[in-house]
Amino acid sequence: MTREQELADGVARVRERVSHACAEAGRDPDEVTLVVVTKFFPASDVRLLAGLGIREVAENRHQEAEAKAEECADLGLRWHFVGGLQSNKAAAVARYADCVQSVDRAKLVGGLSRGAVERGRDLDVLVQVSLDPPGADGRSGAAASDLPALVDRVLGADGLRLRGVMAVAPLGGDPDEAFARLADVATDVRRTAPEATWVSAGMSGDLEQAVRHGATHLRVGSAVLGPRPPNG
């Protein structure tokens, strides 16, 4: 089987899962955007995915993301940055990314704003919300108590467009319960920013639960691309 066929099969399987999940939730599949996470996979895979109709791709490491975005600049894709971001790299990321989903602290806002203004194009951003239990040594994300101030910082920054929220289900936790909480957080954010309608939630293992609780963007890697390469 060719690599193109492997990817085509992966895309078809994921789209079928999304369609089924949307049917179960009474939602239109057109409301859900598939963002394929291509970290550790070569730019040649990105090109094949573009040929299969994938328009949104994501990376989580700046150096790899920057290189792939440049190599694939002719494809007209939308690049999402979804990884933990160092404040000293924020401006650089804003110069090639179309959306930064992992804004989890106010310290990132200045750099992202500067990079977006220098690029001359508004940058879509999502605030990343922590769904981990209090005190857990978990993944990135702002605590619910810190979100209002972070939202205000993004809304007040030049060149940034707040699109909504992003989160990762806690390791070992119940994604249904976690994404239900995220839906409540998203509702709260929309009270301040009605245009912030995106909810980025769900990956290869829990996309159905994310769709059930209103996800508009799914970040899917292995279900489309297969196991991570040995050097990844």
Backbone as CSV, one residue per row, in Angstrom:
resi,resn,N_x,N_y,N_z,CA_x,CA_y,CA_z,C_x,C_y,C_z
1,MET,0.845,-1.203,0.000,0.000,0.000,0.000,0.878,1.249,0.000
2,THR,0.556,2.200,-0.830,1.332,3.431,-0.889,1.046,4.296,0.337
3,ARG,1.956,5.235,0.615,1.738,6.155,1.727,0.475,6.989,1.485
4,GLU,0.242,7.383,0.248,-0.955,8.157,-0.058,-2.218,7.365,0.286
5,GLN,-2.219,6.064,-0.019,-3.391,5.247,0.287,-3.562,5.073,1.791
6,GLU,-2.440,4.911,2.500,-2.519,4.816,3.969,-3.176,6.065,4.554
7,LEU,-2.734,7.229,4.071,-3.293,8.476,4.586,-4.755,8.640,4.171
8,ALA,-5.060,8.265,2.937,-6.447,8.354,2.476,-7.354,7.492,3.344
9,ASP,-6.885,6.289,3.680,-7.673,5.399,4.544,-7.850,6.016,5.927
10,GLY,-6.762,6.604,6.465,-6.837,7.223,7.783,-7.813,8.391,7.805
11,VAL,-7.748,9.246,6.794,-8.660,10.383,6.708,-10.110,9.893,6.615
12,ALA,-10.331,8.877,5.772,-11.690,8.361,5.586,-12.238,7.778,6.888
13,ARG,-11.399,7.035,7.619,-11.851,6.444,8.892,-12.222,7.525,9.896
14,VAL,-11.391,8.559,9.991,-11.660,9.631,10.958,-12.913,10.397,10.551
15,ARG,-13.057,10.682,9.265,-14.258,11.408,8.829,-15.521,10.579,9.106
16,GLU,-15.432,9.283,8.963,-16.580,8.411,9.269,-16.896,8.463,10.769
17,ARG,-15.859,8.446,11.605,-16.072,8.558,13.054,-16.733,9.887,13.403
18,VAL,-16.275,10.957,12.768,-16.844,12.277,13.035,-18.311,12.315,12.599
19,SER,-18.582,11.771,11.419,-19.965,11.754,10.925,-20.876,10.994,11.873
20,HIS,-20.411,9.840,12.347,-21.212,9.025,13.266,-21.426,9.770,14.586
21,ALA,-20.355,10.382,15.111,-20.464,11.121,16.377,-21.426,12.291,16.238
22,CYS,-21.355,12.981,15.101,-22.269,14.105,14.875,-23.718,13.633,14.782
23,ALA,-23.930,12.495,14.111,-25.285,11.950,14.017,-25.828,11.622,15.403
24,GLU,-24.982,11.033,16.246,-25.395,10.687,17.611,-25.723,11.934,18.431
25,ALA,-24.980,13.025,18.151,-25.153,14.257,18.923,-26.166,15.211,18.288
26,GLY,-26.727,14.826,17.142,-27.660,15.707,16.461,-26.991,16.944,15.895
27,ARG,-25.744,16.794,15.446,-24.983,17.919,14.913,-24.684,17.709,13.431
28,ASP,-24.407,18.798,12.735,-24.009,18.760,11.335,-22.497,18.563,11.259
29,PRO,-22.005,17.539,10.548,-20.551,17.342,10.443,-19.812,18.556,9.894
30,ASP,-20.496,19.396,9.148,-19.847,20.597,8.612,-19.496,21.592,9.710
31,GLU,-20.047,21.400,10.911,-19.708,22.268,12.051,-18.353,21.914,12.661
32,VAL,-17.794,20.773,12.267,-16.587,20.257,12.909,-15.416,20.286,11.922
33,THR,-14.338,20.945,12.321,-13.144,21.057,11.482,-12.097,20.054,11.934
34,LEU,-11.596,19.258,11.007,-10.527,18.305,11.297,-9.183,18.990,11.105
35,VAL,-8.412,19.056,12.178,-7.054,19.598,12.137,-6.100,18.422,12.326
36,VAL,-5.309,18.120,11.307,-4.415,16.963,11.386,-3.075,17.388,11.978
37,VAL,-2.695,16.737,13.069,-1.454,17.062,13.770,-0.318,16.269,13.136
38,THR,0.576,16.971,12.443,1.608,16.317,11.631,2.975,16.293,12.304
39,LYS,3.036,16.546,13.603,4.330,16.566,14.297,5.063,15.244,14.108
40,PHE,6.368,15.357,13.880,7.289,14.225,13.671,7.142,13.552,12.305
41,PHE,6.133,13.945,11.529,5.961,13.371,10.205,6.520,14.331,9.156
42,PRO,6.997,13.814,8.038,7.688,14.665,7.061,6.749,15.582,6.288
43,ALA,7.342,16.612,5.691,6.569,17.543,4.866,5.915,16.825,3.688
44,SER,6.512,15.718,3.262,5.903,14.962,2.156,4.525,14.447,2.547
45,ASP,4.334,14.094,3.816,2.999,13.682,4.274,2.021,14.850,4.238
46,VAL,2.505,16.032,4.594,1.648,17.222,4.547,1.158,17.444,3.114
47,ARG,2.059,17.259,2.161,1.680,17.431,0.748,0.632,16.405,0.329
48,LEU,0.805,15.177,0.764,-0.185,14.150,0.432,-1.536,14.464,1.075
49,LEU,-1.503,14.923,2.317,-2.750,15.286,2.995,-3.460,16.425,2.275
50,ALA,-2.691,17.394,1.809,-3.287,18.505,1.060,-3.987,17.987,-0.193
51,GLY,-3.366,17.000,-0.840,-3.979,16.404,-2.020,-5.248,15.638,-1.705
52,LEU,-5.404,15.244,-0.434,-6.604,14.517,0.003,-7.662,15.453,0.569
53,GLY,-7.431,16.747,0.451,-8.436,17.708,0.878,-8.273,18.261,2.274
54,ILE,-7.189,17.891,2.972,-6.946,18.441,4.306,-6.395,19.857,4.157
55,ARG,-7.044,20.818,4.793,-6.622,22.223,4.683,-6.033,22.750,5.985
56,GLU,-6.242,22.043,7.100,-5.803,22.535,8.411,-4.847,21.514,9.018
57,VAL,-3.630,21.972,9.323,-2.621,21.088,9.912,-2.029,21.760,11.147
58,ALA,-1.507,20.939,12.041,-1.005,21.468,13.313,0.364,20.900,13.640
59,GLU,1.140,21.702,14.360,2.449,21.306,14.863,2.549,21.759,16.314
60,ASN,3.463,21.136,17.059,3.604,21.561,18.452,5.033,21.909,18.844
61,ARG,5.953,21.938,17.868,7.318,22.379,18.155,7.694,23.466,17.146
62,HIS,8.174,24.587,17.661,8.405,25.763,16.821,9.338,25.481,15.647
63,GLN,10.471,24.876,15.916,11.461,24.698,14.848,10.903,23.846,13.707
64,GLU,10.249,22.749,14.067,9.665,21.863,13.064,8.513,22.557,12.332
65,ALA,7.698,23.276,13.082,6.554,23.967,12.481,7.011,25.025,11.487
66,GLU,7.995,25.803,11.868,8.489,26.880,11.000,9.032,26.321,9.693
67,ALA,9.814,25.236,9.802,10.419,24.638,8.606,9.349,24.052,7.682
68,LYS,8.375,23.358,8.249,7.337,22.745,7.407,6.442,23.804,6.767
69,ALA,6.101,24.826,7.523,5.254,25.889,6.970,5.938,26.550,5.782
70,GLU,7.253,26.733,5.876,7.995,27.338,4.768,8.060,26.390,3.576
71,GLU,8.334,25.115,3.845,8.470,24.128,2.770,7.146,23.899,2.036
72,CYS,6.036,24.074,2.764,4.713,23.806,2.183,3.921,25.084,1.927
73,ALA,4.627,26.195,1.814,3.954,27.493,1.687,3.082,27.579,0.440
74,ASP,3.390,26.784,-0.581,2.633,26.849,-1.837,1.277,26.146,-1.757
75,LEU,1.001,25.449,-0.644,-0.205,24.622,-0.571,-1.430,25.374,-0.063
76,GLY,-1.242,26.566,0.467,-2.386,27.336,0.947,-3.065,26.745,2.164
77,LEU,-2.287,26.105,3.026,-2.854,25.481,4.224,-2.971,26.483,5.363
78,ARG,-3.803,26.143,6.349,-3.849,26.896,7.602,-3.044,26.124,8.644
79,TRP,-2.074,26.805,9.236,-1.170,26.186,10.207,-1.592,26.565,11.625
80,HIS,-1.807,25.528,12.435,-2.148,25.712,13.840,-0.940,25.339,14.695
81,PHE,-0.612,26.177,15.671,0.400,25.809,16.657,-0.337,25.360,17.914
82,VAL,-0.059,24.122,18.361,-0.848,23.541,19.451,-0.011,23.142,20.659
83,GLY,1.293,23.385,20.616,2.153,22.935,21.700,2.430,24.003,22.736
84,GLY,3.122,23.592,23.794,3.568,24.548,24.789,4.493,25.566,24.139
85,LEU,4.299,26.821,24.480,5.002,27.900,23.783,5.824,28.705,24.774
86,GLN,7.103,28.897,24.444,7.969,29.759,25.244,7.712,31.211,24.844
87,SER,7.703,32.083,25.813,7.384,33.480,25.508,8.384,34.098,24.544
88,ASN,9.664,33.644,24.594,10.656,34.233,23.683,10.531,33.710,22.252
89,LYS,9.655,32.736,22.045,9.404,32.230,20.683,8.044,32.703,20.138
90,ALA,7.273,33.393,20.964,5.899,33.734,20.583,5.842,34.585,19.321
91,ALA,6.672,35.607,19.226,6.633,36.483,18.051,6.992,35.707,16.796
92,ALA,7.980,34.821,16.893,8.394,34.035,15.730,7.277,33.111,15.262
93,VAL,6.569,32.490,16.201,5.464,31.602,15.846,4.349,32.386,15.146
94,ALA,4.096,33.600,15.622,3.023,34.419,15.035,3.322,34.817,13.597
95,ARG,4.572,34.693,13.181,4.923,35.118,11.825,4.587,34.066,10.773
96,TYR,4.329,32.818,11.188,3.950,31.806,10.190,2.641,31.101,10.537
97,ALA,2.270,31.052,11.815,1.042,30.345,12.203,-0.193,31.170,11.832
98,ASP,-1.257,30.467,11.497,-2.543,31.126,11.275,-3.388,31.128,12.541
99,CYS,-3.093,30.158,13.419,-3.822,30.048,14.685,-2.886,29.475,15.744
100,VAL,-2.853,30.088,16.908,-2.130,29.541,18.057,-3.176,29.114,19.075
101,GLN,-3.236,27.803,19.314,-4.288,27.246,20.172,-3.869,27.148,21.636
102,SER,-2.608,27.401,21.927,-2.067,27.076,23.250,-1.683,28.315,24.059
103,VAL,-2.525,29.345,24.024,-2.261,30.554,24.802,-2.762,30.314,26.224
104,ASP,-1.830,30.011,27.120,-2.216,29.602,28.471,-1.762,30.575,29.556
105,ARG,-1.130,31.680,29.159,-0.700,32.664,30.153,-0.494,34.016,29.473
106,ALA,-0.657,35.053,30.272,-0.615,36.419,29.744,0.748,36.767,29.157
107,LYS,1.800,36.116,29.641,3.155,36.442,29.201,3.349,36.202,27.702
108,LEU,2.507,35.372,27.100,2.634,35.076,25.672,2.014,36.153,24.791
109,VAL,1.109,36.931,25.349,0.274,37.809,24.527,1.084,38.886,23.827
110,GLY,2.038,39.494,24.525,2.826,40.563,23.930,3.605,40.106,22.712
111,GLY,4.269,38.974,22.829,5.054,38.460,21.712,4.194,38.071,20.531
112,LEU,3.081,37.400,20.802,2.180,37.028,19.712,1.646,38.269,19.004
113,SER,1.286,39.270,19.778,0.786,40.516,19.201,1.848,41.173,18.333
114,ARG,3.061,41.237,18.832,4.149,41.864,18.069,4.394,41.130,16.757
115,GLY,4.443,39.799,16.805,4.662,39.021,15.588,3.551,39.178,14.576
116,ALA,2.314,39.211,15.066,1.175,39.363,14.164,1.180,40.737,13.505
117,VAL,1.492,41.772,14.273,1.532,43.129,13.717,2.648,43.246,12.682
118,GLU,3.809,42.657,12.994,4.922,42.697,12.037,4.567,41.957,10.753
119,ARG,3.810,40.893,10.878,3.390,40.129,9.699,2.323,40.876,8.892
120,GLY,1.595,41.737,9.578,0.561,42.510,8.896,-0.735,41.754,8.707
121,ARG,-0.961,40.749,9.585,-2.178,39.958,9.477,-2.612,39.512,10.862
122,ASP,-3.910,39.587,11.134,-4.404,39.164,12.441,-4.163,37.674,12.653
123,LEU,-3.863,37.319,13.888,-3.601,35.940,14.279,-4.769,35.426,15.113
124,ASP,-5.337,34.300,14.709,-6.373,33.652,15.516,-5.724,32.994,16.726
125,VAL,-6.314,33.170,17.900,-5.776,32.520,19.092,-6.907,31.872,19.888
126,LEU,-6.547,30.783,20.554,-7.427,30.121,21.512,-6.748,30.162,22.871
127,VAL,-7.515,30.374,23.917,-6.957,30.267,25.258,-7.044,28.803,25.684
128,GLN,-5.914,28.286,26.162,-5.873,26.883,26.573,-6.260,26.766,28.039
129,VAL,-7.229,25.915,28.284,-7.811,25.744,29.614,-7.315,24.432,30.214
130,SER,-6.888,24.458,31.458,-6.508,23.222,32.144,-7.754,22.495,32.640
131,LEU,-7.851,21.224,32.290,-8.934,20.377,32.795,-8.436,19.385,33.838
132,ASP,-7.167,19.545,34.247,-6.602,18.648,35.248,-7.154,18.972,36.635
133,PRO,-7.203,17.971,37.520,-7.651,18.235,38.893,-6.718,19.244,39.566
134,PRO,-7.224,20.012,40.526,-6.367,20.975,41.235,-5.148,20.299,41.834
135,GLY,-3.981,20.906,41.619,-2.747,20.373,42.181,-2.112,19.263,41.381
136,ALA,-2.762,18.810,40.323,-2.213,17.717,39.524,-1.017,18.202,38.711
137,ASP,-0.036,17.330,38.582,1.122,17.641,37.750,0.764,17.235,36.323
138,GLY,-0.059,18.037,35.699,-0.631,17.649,34.416,-0.098,18.446,33.255
139,ARG,-0.977,18.706,32.297,-0.566,19.354,31.072,-0.741,20.871,31.192
140,SER,-0.415,21.552,30.127,-0.517,23.002,30.133,-1.970,23.431,30.189
141,GLY,-2.144,24.716,30.437,-3.483,25.274,30.443,-3.673,26.220,31.603
142,ALA,-4.451,27.255,31.376,-4.750,28.217,32.424,-5.805,27.659,33.365
143,ALA,-5.661,27.968,34.638,-6.702,27.608,35.604,-7.937,28.445,35.320
144,ALA,-9.093,27.883,35.625,-10.353,28.587,35.363,-10.362,29.965,36.001
145,SER,-9.748,30.092,37.182,-9.745,31.380,37.882,-8.907,32.436,37.170
146,ASP,-7.955,31.982,36.344,-7.078,32.922,35.631,-7.607,33.289,34.246
147,LEU,-8.641,32.587,33.806,-9.121,32.783,32.431,-9.655,34.185,32.138
148,PRO,-10.491,34.778,33.005,-11.029,36.099,32.669,-9.946,37.133,32.366
149,ALA,-8.886,37.139,33.184,-7.805,38.104,32.962,-7.074,37.802,31.661
150,LEU,-6.875,36.517,31.362,-6.190,36.139,30.127,-7.032,36.522,28.914
151,VAL,-8.323,36.268,28.975,-9.228,36.650,27.889,-9.163,38.155,27.651
152,ASP,-9.171,38.927,28.735,-9.116,40.381,28.592,-7.810,40.831,27.943
153,ARG,-6.707,40.177,28.300,-5.419,40.541,27.704,-5.424,40.286,26.205
154,VAL,-5.952,39.141,25.797,-5.994,38.820,24.368,-6.897,39.818,23.638
155,LEU,-8.054,40.103,24.212,-9.001,41.012,23.563,-8.416,42.416,23.405
156,GLY,-7.528,42.797,24.313,-6.951,44.129,24.259,-5.679,44.237,23.437
157,ALA,-5.231,43.123,22.839,-3.947,43.113,22.127,-4.137,43.362,20.637
158,ASP,-3.280,44.188,20.077,-3.304,44.429,18.631,-2.936,43.161,17.876
159,GLY,-3.613,42.927,16.771,-3.240,41.833,15.874,-3.725,40.467,16.284
160,LEU,-4.395,40.343,17.425,-4.890,39.041,17.884,-6.407,39.010,17.819
161,ARG,-6.913,37.844,17.429,-8.359,37.646,17.317,-8.725,36.432,18.163
162,LEU,-9.408,36.666,19.272,-9.782,35.556,20.153,-10.880,34.736,19.488
163,ARG,-10.584,33.464,19.253,-11.535,32.584,18.576,-12.291,31.666,19.516
164,GLY,-11.707,31.375,20.691,-12.382,30.468,21.603,-11.415,29.809,22.559
165,VAL,-11.681,28.529,22.875,-10.931,27.815,23.900,-10.402,26.485,23.358
166,MET,-9.361,26.016,24.012,-8.772,24.711,23.682,-8.459,23.988,24.978
167,ALA,-8.536,22.661,24.952,-8.148,21.878,26.121,-7.825,20.450,25.715
168,VAL,-7.102,19.789,26.607,-6.754,18.376,26.477,-7.378,17.637,27.651
169,ALA,-8.001,16.509,27.388,-8.594,15.729,28.481,-7.500,15.245,29.427
170,PRO,-7.757,15.216,30.734,-6.743,14.777,31.692,-6.326,13.326,31.440
171,LEU,-5.062,13.045,31.659,-4.565,11.674,31.533,-5.279,10.794,32.552
172,GLY,-5.850,9.703,32.076,-6.520,8.773,32.979,-7.885,9.232,33.462
173,GLY,-8.315,10.409,33.006,-9.611,10.918,33.439,-10.712,10.554,32.459
174,ASP,-11.915,10.956,32.787,-13.075,10.701,31.941,-13.231,11.856,30.959
175,PRO,-12.978,11.636,29.662,-13.072,12.743,28.715,-14.479,13.324,28.619
176,ASP,-15.509,12.496,28.818,-16.881,13.010,28.791,-17.065,14.105,29.839
177,GLU,-16.632,13.808,31.048,-16.780,14.776,32.146,-15.912,16.009,31.888
178,ALA,-14.696,15.786,31.392,-13.781,16.905,31.153,-14.313,17.835,30.069
179,PHE,-14.796,17.269,28.973,-15.275,18.104,27.872,-16.610,18.776,28.215
180,ALA,-17.383,18.182,29.120,-18.591,18.858,29.596,-18.194,20.122,30.365
181,ARG,-17.136,20.026,31.175,-16.654,21.209,31.892,-16.127,22.254,30.914
182,LEU,-15.433,21.797,29.873,-14.909,22.734,28.881,-16.045,23.476,28.182
183,ALA,-17.134,22.778,27.908,-18.285,23.425,27.274,-18.819,24.553,28.151
184,ASP,-18.834,24.333,29.470,-19.272,25.393,30.386,-18.309,26.577,30.358
185,VAL,-17.007,26.275,30.324,-16.003,27.340,30.253,-16.168,28.139,28.960
186,ALA,-16.386,27.430,27.851,-16.560,28.095,26.570,-17.764,29.038,26.600
187,THR,-18.826,28.604,27.250,-20.012,29.451,27.389,-19.683,30.716,28.174
188,ASP,-18.908,30.565,29.250,-18.509,31.722,30.053,-17.676,32.706,29.226
189,VAL,-16.730,32.173,28.441,-15.881,33.037,27.621,-16.726,33.813,26.611
190,ARG,-17.727,33.160,26.057,-18.576,33.822,25.059,-19.425,34.951,25.661
191,ARG,-19.615,34.925,26.972,-20.326,36.047,27.596,-19.502,37.326,27.484
192,THR,-18.181,37.190,27.517,-17.290,38.339,27.359,-16.984,38.599,25.893
193,ALA,-16.819,37.524,25.127,-16.428,37.632,23.714,-17.356,36.758,22.882
194,PRO,-18.507,37.278,22.487,-19.504,36.466,21.767,-18.978,35.832,20.492
195,GLU,-17.951,36.424,19.904,-17.402,35.892,18.650,-16.461,34.713,18.880
196,ALA,-16.142,34.412,20.126,-15.181,33.347,20.442,-15.906,31.998,20.491
197,THR,-16.254,31.485,19.324,-17.142,30.320,19.226,-16.411,28.997,19.034
198,TRP,-15.089,29.020,18.872,-14.372,27.771,18.626,-14.136,27.015,19.931
199,VAL,-14.287,25.709,19.871,-13.933,24.818,20.983,-13.054,23.719,20.395
200,SER,-11.764,23.802,20.678,-10.814,22.800,20.183,-10.619,21.750,21.262
201,ALA,-11.123,20.558,21.009,-11.065,19.474,21.994,-11.163,18.157,21.246
202,GLY,-10.572,17.138,21.805,-10.675,15.825,21.182,-9.480,15.513,20.310
203,MET,-8.952,14.313,20.522,-7.839,13.812,19.719,-8.224,12.417,19.222
204,SER,-7.243,11.663,18.779,-7.549,10.373,18.156,-8.382,9.466,19.060
205,GLY,-8.115,9.492,20.367,-8.774,8.554,21.265,-10.087,9.016,21.863
206,ASP,-10.394,10.304,21.748,-11.591,10.797,22.439,-12.380,11.802,21.604
207,LEU,-12.273,11.701,20.289,-12.960,12.696,19.457,-14.483,12.581,19.564
208,GLU,-14.996,11.372,19.768,-16.451,11.219,19.879,-17.004,11.981,21.084
209,GLN,-16.313,11.880,22.223,-16.775,12.601,23.415,-16.679,14.109,23.199
210,ALA,-15.650,14.546,22.478,-15.497,15.976,22.214,-16.641,16.491,21.342
211,VAL,-16.983,15.730,20.309,-18.095,16.133,19.443,-19.385,16.209,20.251
212,ARG,-19.573,15.249,21.137,-20.792,15.215,21.953,-20.957,16.491,22.768
213,HIS,-19.828,17.082,23.168,-19.887,18.268,24.030,-19.543,19.555,23.280
214,GLY,-19.742,19.542,21.958,-19.709,20.796,21.224,-18.399,21.197,20.585
215,ALA,-17.421,20.291,20.510,-16.153,20.656,19.873,-16.387,21.110,18.431
216,THR,-15.713,22.174,18.053,-15.766,22.651,16.673,-14.500,22.292,15.909
217,HIS,-13.422,21.984,16.637,-12.143,21.625,16.030,-11.588,20.396,16.742
218,LEU,-11.181,19.399,15.973,-10.579,18.176,16.503,-9.115,18.132,16.084
219,ARG,-8.223,17.809,17.013,-6.792,17.738,16.735,-6.395,16.263,16.660
220,VAL,-6.298,15.735,15.464,-6.115,14.293,15.287,-4.784,14.016,14.601
221,GLY,-3.989,13.137,15.214,-2.705,12.772,14.632,-2.644,11.321,14.220
222,SER,-2.437,10.424,15.196,-2.163,9.022,14.886,-3.300,8.325,14.141
223,ALA,-4.538,8.714,14.385,-5.660,8.065,13.698,-5.627,8.320,12.198
224,VAL,-4.972,9.392,11.791,-4.812,9.677,10.363,-3.457,9.205,9.858
225,LEU,-2.406,9.531,10.603,-1.033,9.350,10.109,-0.413,8.024,10.498
226,GLY,-0.997,7.350,11.494,-0.415,6.101,11.960,0.563,6.342,13.101
227,PRO,1.267,5.281,13.530,2.203,5.406,14.654,3.292,6.435,14.356
228,ARG,3.733,7.081,15.417,4.794,8.078,15.296,6.060,7.448,14.746
229,PRO,6.801,8.145,13.858,8.049,7.591,13.329,9.043,7.299,14.460
230,PRO,9.946,6.321,14.259,10.877,5.913,15.316,11.720,7.055,15.867
231,ASN,12.033,8.032,15.022,12.862,9.162,15.492,12.033,10.294,16.056
232,GLY,10.691,10.089,16.176,9.813,11.156,16.670,9.803,11.233,18.162
